Amino acid sequence: MDEAKSAKLDLRFDENSFAQINDLFERDRNQLKKVLKKLEELRRTGTFQSSVKMLRHKAGDFWSCDVDKKNRIVFVICEDNNRGDYLYIFSCHGHYDDK
């Protein structure tokens, strides 16, 4: 993704990640602040400077970004020529290996 396209990406959430945001709002506002800060960094810069890696064990171009040692944001980068590129968030709390 080039710098021109990456600026100010939209965020879109699936049901799971939206529920996680609501849950954090209700029970752990400090963790919510960490998640929102990381989401804003990803949205604003579109560059993955630290602790972001491609997930090898999932089909497609899934990425994981560390929030802290226990929690990850899992997302894909979607291209939409009509409405602009965006990050689709699948999970924003917990770890992708958690069952």
Buried (B, 14 or more C-beta within 10 A) or exposed (E): EEEEEBBEBEBBBBEBBEEBBEEBEEEEEEBBEBBBEBBEBBBEBBEBEEEBEEBEEBEEEBBBBBBEEEBBBBBBBBEEEEEEBBBBBBBBBBBBEEE
